[in-house]
Amino acid sequence: MLDQQLHRARVISSVAATVISLACGTNYVYSAWAPQFADKLNLTTTQSNLIGAAGNLGMYSMGVPIGLFVDNRGPRPAVVAGALLLGLGYYPFRASYENAAGSVPLLCFFSYLTGLGGCMAFQAAVKTSALNWPHHRGTATAFPLAAFGLSAFFFSQVGSLFFPGDTSAFLTVLAAGTFALIFTGFFFLKVYPHAPAYHAVPNGGSGSDAQRLRRTSSSEDGKARGARRFPDVEPGMSTPTTYTTPATSTQAQTDAEAPGPSSSASAQLRDQTDVESARPLSPSRRTPDEAPDSDVDETSSLMSKSSSLPGDVLVQSSVDMDRSHRVDIRGWRLLSNVDFWQLFTIMGILAGIGLMTINNIGHNVNALWRRFDDSVPESFLVQRQQMHVSILSIGSFGGRLLSGVGSDFLVKVVGASRAWCLVAASLVFCIAQLFALNVSNPHYLGFVSGLSGLGYGFLFGVFPSIVAETFGIHGLSQNWGFMTLSPVISGNIFNLFYGAVFDSHIIVSPDGDRSCYDGLDCYKNAYFVTLGACALGLVVTLSTIRHQHIARLREAGKGPAED
């Protein structure tokens, strides 16, 4: 009954994480209102892209401190802060649009707040899902990740259905809607600890104990000495860890010689220690200290999955059974890791390519339609912009969901690396750039927006799982924060380059209206650059897969890893 209640609670928490994520991806709806906003305030394409880039900067630049905050304080405070920042960030845009005036630096600041708020709430949602479903992490995180990608579709559809052509009302929806969704989800978002199951290995073996490492929480180590060194922590918050070897621990040697209920002190110490599993221990042989509801949370860790310790009572946590719980690479150690820089490069290249189209699909729409049929009214262009934002969002949703679930399939069924999903993302992006370079009829622009969204979704749907698998789940939020610094650089470069290319074709009318009537030529040169970047991204991705494969073989050849 308790297991059913916990399972139900985790499902509700996952739904809350998905709802929160639905409000966090509104930076990607920027193209649905940016052209009209720029026209109303007489902004250049480069200035408009600066405002959009500031939102991206807020989403990605503060990932590291936010990750540290989420790892150490738990996800819930970050959710509240995210809701407030999104509401405060969007409202000034509505005021500027109504007054047809606004300072570009100030607008960039408020755009930054919207990105920062989305980042805080989103990191909390993803971390909660990863901790609540450790054995299905790819699938569990795929839903909030997919909802994040679907955010632009959701809000653009709300705007087109209830406030068609009304940019001011749409900005009000963004301010109120993001706050309401996140604040509502806050009450249901919670990490639920997984109780360990206990197992025993029969007596009779020799002393391979000295070769095993046992990893314990330092707070638990303090309990064993009769004094608590750390206060109670909320599930989802990290605790410092220390490593001890049975060869140097008198207590561990005693445990091996006196297993079972006859040594209650040893059982209690082990009860506070996460070690690996062996064979089931029948309920009749459990001591009271070995009840399933032991004080174990998701931040506890394990070492090797296999064990040859004879006679030891071992704890099999249903949480910590894969590499992501055996390694813990973060901080300065992360920056000296080759895998980090390879993944950082891939993220930068591919995310930058996707962000350029995501932030500028509205300008693509205007350029192609004004060349194709300059008689179309402004309301028609607004509808087309919202349609392509929706296509991008649906593509991103599908890509995130497919890569999250698909990466679990690759690992568990095929036995392949999750990084092959990044190869798929690179190929999809390459095809999208080819369409962007050749589509001059606006009726076919959907191929560009759809494929760009799909590739972007593939990228972000699997990347958190790759980060957790490579560097460990315990520092996921802060490591993911380091990783998302990469799009800050590449996204700004690609977006500003697009703005410079587009502005070079702009014609300013006597009344101050700024338009480009060259169609595909308005932005074509920007996509030549991103096509070359796609090819580079594909090469780096394949190189990374080869490097990780060799590293895993070397690690397996050495036996149990010392993390």
matplotlib code that plots the C-alpha trace (Angstrom):
import matplotlib.pyplot as plt

x = [0.0, 2.8, 4.6, 1.4, 0.9, 4.6, 4.2, 1.0, 2.8, 5.7, 3.3, 1.6, 5.0, 6.0, 2.8, 3.6, 7.1, 5.6, 3.2, 6.0, 8.2, 5.3, 5.7, 9.5, 10.1, 8.4, 11.6, 11.0, 7.7, 9.6, 9.3, 5.5, 5.6, 9.1, 8.5, 5.4, 7.1, 10.1, 7.8, 5.9, 9.1, 11.0, 13.8, 16.3, 16.5, 19.8, 18.2, 15.3, 17.8, 19.7, 16.5, 15.9, 19.5, 19.2, 16.4, 18.7, 21.4, 19.2, 18.2, 21.7, 24.3, 23.2, 22.9, 25.8, 24.8, 21.2, 22.4, 24.3, 21.3, 19.0, 21.5, 22.0, 18.6, 16.2, 14.0, 11.1, 12.6, 13.8, 10.3, 8.9, 11.7, 11.2, 7.4, 8.1, 10.8, 8.8, 5.8, 8.0, 9.9, 7.0, 4.8, 7.2, 7.1, 3.3, 3.8, 6.4, 4.3, 1.3, 3.4, 5.3, 8.5, 11.2, 14.9, 16.7, 19.1, 16.2, 14.2, 17.2, 17.3, 13.6, 14.1, 17.0, 14.7, 12.3, 15.1, 16.4, 13.0, 12.5, 15.9, 15.3, 11.9, 12.9, 16.1, 14.0, 11.5, 14.1, 16.0, 12.8, 11.9, 15.4, 15.4, 11.9, 12.4, 16.1, 15.7, 13.8, 15.6, 15.6, 11.8, 11.1, 13.0, 11.7, 8.3, 9.3, 11.9, 9.2, 6.8, 9.5, 9.7, 5.9, 5.7, 5.9, 3.1, 0.9, 1.2, 1.0, -2.1, -3.7, -2.8, -4.1, -7.4, -8.3, -6.5, -5.8, -3.6, -3.5, 0.2, -0.6, -3.0, -0.6, 2.1, -0.3, -1.0, 2.7, 3.1, 0.1, 0.1, 3.7, 3.3, 0.1, 1.3, 4.5, 3.0, 0.3, 2.8, 4.8, 2.3, 2.7, 6.4, 8.3, 11.1, 10.1, 12.9, 13.3, 13.6, 16.4, 15.8, 18.2, 20.1, 22.7, 25.5, 26.1, 29.1, 32.1, 34.5, 37.8, 38.9, 38.4, 37.0, 40.2, 39.8, 36.3, 35.5, 32.5, 31.1, 29.2, 27.5, 29.6, 26.5, 25.9, 29.5, 28.9, 26.0, 28.2, 30.5, 27.5, 27.4, 25.5, 27.7, 25.1, 21.5, 18.5, 18.2, 15.3, 15.3, 17.0, 19.6, 23.2, 25.3, 29.1, 30.5, 33.6, 35.1, 36.3, 37.8, 36.9, 40.6, 41.2, 38.0, 37.9, 34.1, 33.9, 36.2, 34.0, 31.0, 32.4, 33.1, 29.8, 27.0, 23.3, 21.0, 23.6, 25.4, 22.8, 25.4, 26.9, 23.4, 22.5, 25.7, 25.1, 21.5, 22.9, 25.2, 24.4, 26.2, 25.4, 23.1, 23.6, 20.9, 17.5, 17.3, 14.0, 11.8, 12.1, 15.9, 15.7, 16.5, 14.3, 16.9, 16.7, 13.1, 12.4, 11.7, 15.2, 16.4, 17.8, 17.3, 18.1, 21.5, 22.9, 25.5, 26.8, 30.0, 30.3, 27.2, 28.8, 30.2, 32.2, 32.1, 31.3, 28.8, 28.1, 24.6, 24.4, 22.0, 20.6, 19.2, 16.6, 18.1, 21.8, 22.5, 24.1, 27.2, 25.5, 25.4, 28.9, 30.6, 30.5, 32.5, 31.7, 33.4, 37.0, 37.2, 34.5, 36.6, 39.6, 37.5, 37.9, 34.3, 33.0, 34.7, 33.6, 30.0, 30.3, 31.4, 28.5, 26.0, 27.3, 27.3, 24.0, 22.1, 23.4, 22.1, 18.7, 18.4, 19.1, 16.1, 13.9, 14.5, 14.2, 11.6, 9.2, 11.6, 11.9, 8.1, 7.9, 10.8, 9.4, 5.7, 6.6, 8.5, 5.9, 2.8, 3.3, -0.5, -1.0, -2.2, -0.3, -2.8, -2.0, 1.7, 1.0, -1.0, 1.8, 4.4, 2.4, 1.9, 5.6, 6.3, 3.8, 5.4, 8.8, 7.4, 5.7, 8.9, 10.8, 8.3, 8.5, 12.3, 12.6, 10.2, 11.7, 15.3, 14.5, 12.6, 14.8, 18.0, 16.7, 16.0, 19.5, 21.1, 18.9, 18.0, 20.6, 23.4, 24.5, 25.5, 22.9, 25.1, 23.8, 20.8, 23.1, 24.2, 20.5, 20.2, 23.2, 21.7, 18.3, 19.9, 21.9, 18.7, 17.0, 19.8, 19.6, 15.8, 16.4, 18.9, 16.5, 12.9, 11.8, 8.1, 6.7, 4.2, 7.1, 8.8, 7.3, 10.0, 12.6, 10.7, 9.6, 13.0, 14.8, 12.4, 12.9, 16.7, 16.6, 14.3, 16.6, 19.5, 17.9, 15.8, 18.8, 21.5, 20.6, 20.7, 24.1, 25.4, 24.0, 25.5, 28.9, 29.4, 27.0, 23.4, 24.4, 25.8, 23.4, 22.0, 25.3, 26.9, 24.0, 24.4, 28.1, 26.9, 24.3, 26.9, 27.8, 24.6, 25.2, 28.2, 27.1, 23.5, 24.5, 27.1, 24.6, 21.7, 23.7, 25.2, 21.7, 20.6, 23.6, 22.8, 19.1, 19.7, 22.0, 18.9, 16.5, 14.8, 13.6, 10.5, 9.9, 7.5, 10.2, 8.9, 11.7, 11.2, 13.1, 11.7, 14.5, 12.9, 15.3, 18.3, 17.4, 18.9, 20.4, 24.0, 23.4, 22.3, 25.5, 27.4, 25.1, 25.3, 29.1, 28.6, 26.3, 29.0, 31.5, 29.0, 28.5, 32.3, 32.7, 29.8, 31.1, 34.6, 33.0, 31.2, 34.4, 36.3, 33.7, 33.5, 37.3, 37.2, 34.4, 36.3, 39.4, 37.4, 35.8, 39.2, 40.5, 37.6, 35.6, 36.1, 37.4, 35.3]
y = [0.0, 2.4, 1.6, 2.4, 5.7, 6.6, 5.7, 7.8, 10.7, 10.4, 10.4, 13.6, 15.2, 14.3, 15.8, 19.0, 19.0, 18.8, 21.6, 23.8, 23.1, 24.1, 27.6, 27.7, 27.6, 30.8, 32.3, 30.2, 32.0, 35.2, 35.0, 35.1, 38.6, 40.0, 41.4, 43.3, 44.5, 45.7, 47.5, 49.3, 50.5, 51.0, 48.6, 47.1, 43.4, 43.4, 45.3, 42.8, 39.9, 41.5, 41.4, 37.8, 36.9, 38.5, 36.0, 33.2, 34.6, 34.5, 30.9, 29.6, 32.0, 31.4, 27.7, 27.0, 29.0, 27.9, 24.3, 24.7, 26.3, 23.5, 20.8, 22.2, 23.7, 21.4, 22.2, 24.0, 27.5, 27.7, 27.1, 30.1, 32.4, 31.3, 32.1, 35.6, 36.4, 35.3, 37.5, 40.5, 40.0, 39.9, 42.7, 45.6, 44.3, 44.9, 48.4, 49.2, 47.9, 50.0, 53.1, 52.4, 53.3, 51.5, 51.5, 48.6, 48.0, 48.0, 45.7, 43.4, 43.3, 42.3, 39.7, 38.4, 38.0, 35.9, 33.6, 33.4, 32.6, 29.9, 28.4, 28.2, 26.6, 24.2, 23.0, 22.2, 20.3, 18.2, 17.4, 16.3, 14.0, 12.5, 11.8, 10.4, 7.8, 6.8, 3.6, 5.3, 8.6, 9.1, 8.6, 10.5, 13.6, 13.4, 14.6, 17.9, 18.4, 17.8, 20.1, 22.7, 22.3, 22.5, 25.7, 27.9, 25.9, 26.1, 29.9, 30.7, 28.7, 30.4, 33.7, 32.9, 31.4, 33.9, 37.1, 36.8, 39.6, 41.3, 41.5, 43.4, 40.8, 38.1, 39.7, 39.8, 36.1, 35.4, 37.4, 36.0, 32.5, 31.6, 32.8, 30.9, 27.6, 27.5, 28.7, 26.0, 23.3, 24.3, 22.8, 19.3, 19.2, 17.1, 14.5, 11.2, 9.1, 5.5, 2.9, 0.4, -3.3, -5.6, -8.6, -11.0, -12.9, -16.4, -16.9, -18.7, -16.8, -15.3, -11.8, -9.9, -7.2, -5.3, -4.7, -3.1, 0.5, 1.6, 5.0, 6.6, 9.9, 12.0, 12.8, 9.1, 8.6, 11.2, 9.2, 6.1, 8.1, 9.2, 12.7, 14.3, 16.5, 17.6, 18.7, 17.0, 17.6, 17.7, 14.9, 16.2, 18.2, 17.0, 16.0, 15.7, 12.2, 10.4, 7.1, 4.4, 1.0, -2.1, -2.9, 0.2, 0.0, -2.1, -2.0, -3.3, -6.2, -7.1, -7.0, -9.5, -11.9, -11.4, -11.1, -11.2, -10.3, -11.2, -7.9, -5.1, -2.3, -3.5, -3.8, -0.3, 1.1, -0.7, 0.4, 4.0, 3.0, 2.5, -0.5, -2.9, -5.8, -9.5, -12.0, -11.5, -11.7, -13.2, -10.9, -13.4, -12.7, -9.0, -7.0, -4.2, -1.8, -3.2, -2.1, -0.8, 2.7, 3.4, 7.0, 6.9, 9.6, 10.1, 11.7, 8.6, 6.8, 3.4, 2.0, -1.1, -3.1, -6.4, -7.7, -10.6, -9.7, -13.0, -12.9, -9.2, -7.9, -5.6, -2.9, -2.7, 0.7, 0.8, 4.2, 3.9, 1.0, 2.6, 4.6, 7.9, 7.1, 5.7, 8.8, 12.3, 14.7, 18.4, 21.8, 22.1, 18.4, 18.9, 21.6, 19.3, 16.4, 15.8, 14.5, 17.8, 19.9, 17.5, 17.7, 21.5, 21.9, 19.8, 21.7, 25.0, 24.2, 22.5, 24.7, 27.9, 26.6, 25.9, 29.2, 31.2, 29.8, 29.7, 33.4, 34.5, 32.3, 35.3, 37.4, 34.5, 34.5, 38.2, 38.2, 35.4, 36.6, 40.2, 38.9, 36.3, 38.5, 42.0, 42.5, 40.3, 42.2, 42.4, 40.2, 37.4, 37.7, 37.5, 34.3, 32.8, 33.7, 32.0, 29.0, 28.5, 29.0, 26.2, 24.0, 24.6, 23.9, 20.6, 19.5, 20.3, 18.4, 15.4, 15.4, 15.7, 12.9, 10.6, 11.2, 10.7, 7.5, 6.4, 6.9, 4.6, 2.1, 2.4, 1.8, -0.9, -2.9, -2.1, -1.6, 1.5, 5.0, 7.7, 10.0, 8.5, 10.7, 13.6, 12.2, 12.1, 15.8, 16.8, 15.1, 16.7, 20.1, 19.6, 18.8, 21.8, 24.2, 22.8, 23.5, 27.0, 27.7, 26.6, 27.3, 30.5, 29.7, 30.6, 27.7, 25.3, 27.2, 24.6, 22.2, 24.6, 25.3, 21.7, 20.1, 22.8, 22.2, 18.4, 18.7, 21.1, 18.7, 15.7, 17.7, 18.8, 15.7, 13.5, 15.9, 15.9, 12.1, 12.1, 14.7, 12.6, 9.4, 10.9, 13.0, 11.7, 12.4, 14.1, 17.2, 17.1, 20.6, 22.4, 20.3, 21.0, 24.7, 24.5, 22.8, 25.4, 28.2, 27.0, 28.3, 31.7, 32.1, 30.3, 31.5, 35.2, 34.8, 33.1, 35.5, 38.7, 37.4, 36.8, 40.3, 41.8, 39.9, 40.8, 44.5, 44.7, 44.1, 46.3, 49.2, 52.1, 53.8, 57.6, 57.0, 54.9, 51.4, 48.9, 46.0, 43.5, 42.6, 40.3, 37.1, 34.3, 36.6, 38.6, 35.8, 33.2, 33.9, 33.2, 29.7, 29.0, 29.5, 27.3, 24.5, 24.5, 24.5, 21.4, 19.5, 20.4, 19.3, 15.9, 15.3, 16.3, 14.1, 11.0, 11.7, 11.9, 8.6, 6.9, 8.5, 7.4, 3.9, 3.5, 5.0, 2.6, -0.4, 0.7, 1.2, -2.3, -3.8, -2.4, -3.9, -1.9, 1.8, 4.0, 7.1]
z = [0.0, 0.9, -2.4, -4.3, -2.5, -3.2, -6.8, -7.1, -5.5, -7.9, -10.8, -9.5, -9.0, -12.6, -13.9, -11.9, -13.3, -16.8, -16.2, -14.8, -17.8, -20.1, -18.8, -18.9, -22.7, -23.6, -24.9, -28.0, -28.7, -29.2, -33.0, -32.7, -31.4, -32.1, -35.6, -34.6, -31.4, -33.4, -36.0, -33.2, -31.6, -34.9, -33.9, -36.3, -36.8, -34.9, -32.0, -32.0, -32.0, -29.1, -27.0, -28.0, -27.3, -23.8, -23.1, -24.2, -22.0, -19.0, -19.8, -20.1, -18.5, -14.9, -15.2, -12.9, -9.8, -10.3, -10.5, -7.3, -5.7, -6.8, -5.8, -2.3, -1.4, -3.3, -6.2, -4.6, -3.8, -7.4, -8.7, -6.7, -7.9, -11.5, -11.3, -10.0, -12.5, -15.5, -14.4, -13.7, -16.9, -19.4, -18.1, -19.1, -22.7, -22.7, -21.3, -23.9, -26.7, -25.6, -25.3, -28.5, -26.7, -24.7, -24.0, -25.7, -22.8, -20.4, -22.6, -22.8, -19.0, -18.7, -21.5, -19.4, -16.4, -18.4, -19.4, -15.9, -14.5, -17.0, -16.3, -12.5, -12.7, -15.5, -13.7, -10.6, -12.7, -14.5, -11.3, -9.5, -12.4, -12.5, -8.8, -8.6, -11.4, -11.3, -13.3, -16.1, -16.1, -19.8, -20.0, -16.8, -17.9, -21.4, -20.3, -18.7, -21.5, -24.1, -22.4, -22.4, -26.1, -26.4, -24.5, -27.6, -29.3, -26.2, -25.8, -29.5, -29.8, -26.8, -28.4, -31.8, -30.5, -27.9, -29.0, -32.8, -34.0, -30.6, -29.6, -26.4, -25.1, -26.1, -23.9, -21.0, -21.5, -21.3, -18.1, -16.3, -17.8, -17.0, -13.4, -12.8, -14.3, -12.3, -9.1, -9.3, -10.0, -7.0, -4.6, -6.1, -7.0, -4.5, -4.4, -2.8, -1.5, -2.6, 0.2, -0.2, -0.4, 1.6, 0.4, 1.8, 0.4, 1.9, 4.1, 2.9, 0.8, 1.3, 1.9, -1.2, 1.2, 1.1, -2.6, -2.3, -1.8, 0.2, -0.2, 2.6, 3.2, 5.6, 7.6, 8.0, 9.0, 11.7, 13.0, 13.3, 15.6, 17.7, 16.5, 13.6, 11.5, 9.0, 9.6, 8.1, 4.4, 2.0, -0.6, -3.7, -1.8, -2.0, 0.9, 1.0, 0.6, 1.8, 0.8, 3.1, 2.5, 4.5, 4.7, 6.8, 8.8, 12.0, 12.0, 8.4, 9.3, 12.3, 10.0, 7.7, 10.6, 12.4, 9.8, 10.3, 13.2, 15.8, 15.2, 15.5, 15.6, 12.4, 10.8, 11.8, 10.4, 7.1, 7.2, 6.8, 4.1, 0.4, -1.0, -3.8, -4.0, -4.1, -3.2, -1.5, 2.2, 3.4, 5.6, 8.5, 8.7, 8.6, 11.7, 12.8, 11.6, 8.1, 7.5, 3.9, 5.1, 6.1, 6.1, 2.6, 0.0, -3.7, -2.9, -1.4, -3.6, -4.5, -5.9, -8.1, -8.9, -8.2, -5.0, -3.7, 0.0, 1.8, 4.6, 4.4, 4.6, 1.5, 0.7, -2.8, -3.4, -6.1, -7.0, -7.4, -9.8, -12.8, -13.7, -13.0, -9.3, -9.2, -10.5, -9.2, -11.3, -10.8, -10.2, -11.3, -11.9, -14.6, -16.4, -16.6, -18.1, -21.9, -22.1, -20.8, -23.5, -26.3, -25.1, -24.5, -28.1, -29.5, -27.4, -28.5, -32.2, -32.5, -30.0, -31.7, -35.0, -33.6, -31.7, -34.9, -36.6, -33.5, -32.8, -36.4, -38.1, -37.9, -39.9, -42.4, -42.8, -43.4, -45.9, -48.0, -48.0, -48.9, -51.9, -52.8, -52.3, -50.9, -50.7, -47.7, -44.6, -41.3, -39.5, -42.1, -41.4, -37.6, -38.1, -40.2, -37.6, -34.9, -37.1, -37.7, -34.0, -33.3, -35.9, -34.3, -30.9, -32.0, -33.7, -30.5, -28.4, -30.7, -30.8, -27.0, -26.4, -29.0, -27.9, -24.3, -24.7, -27.6, -25.6, -22.9, -25.7, -27.2, -23.8, -22.4, -25.5, -28.2, -25.8, -27.7, -26.5, -25.9, -27.9, -31.1, -30.6, -31.0, -34.4, -35.3, -34.2, -36.3, -39.4, -38.9, -38.5, -41.7, -43.7, -42.2, -43.3, -46.8, -46.9, -45.5, -48.3, -51.1, -50.0, -51.5, -51.6, -48.1, -48.3, -47.9, -45.1, -42.7, -43.6, -42.2, -39.0, -38.4, -39.0, -36.9, -34.0, -34.4, -34.3, -31.4, -29.5, -30.2, -28.8, -25.6, -25.0, -24.5, -23.3, -19.6, -19.5, -21.2, -18.7, -15.7, -17.2, -17.9, -14.8, -12.2, -11.1, -7.8, -9.5, -12.5, -12.0, -11.7, -14.4, -16.7, -15.8, -17.0, -20.2, -21.0, -21.0, -24.4, -26.2, -24.6, -26.8, -30.0, -29.8, -29.6, -32.5, -34.8, -33.9, -34.3, -37.6, -38.9, -37.8, -39.6, -42.8, -42.7, -41.9, -45.0, -47.1, -45.2, -47.0, -44.8, -46.1, -45.7, -42.8, -41.0, -41.7, -42.1, -44.6, -46.7, -50.1, -51.3, -50.1, -49.5, -50.1, -47.0, -44.8, -47.1, -46.2, -42.6, -43.4, -45.3, -42.1, -40.1, -42.7, -42.2, -38.5, -38.8, -40.6, -37.9, -35.2, -36.8, -36.9, -33.3, -32.2, -34.0, -32.5, -29.0, -29.4, -30.4, -27.5, -24.9, -26.3, -25.9, -22.4, -21.3, -22.7, -20.8, -17.7, -18.0, -18.5, -15.3, -13.3, -10.7, -11.2, -8.5, -8.8]

ax = plt.figure().add_subplot(projection="3d")
ax.plot(x, y, z, "-o")
ax.set_aspect("equal")
plt.show()
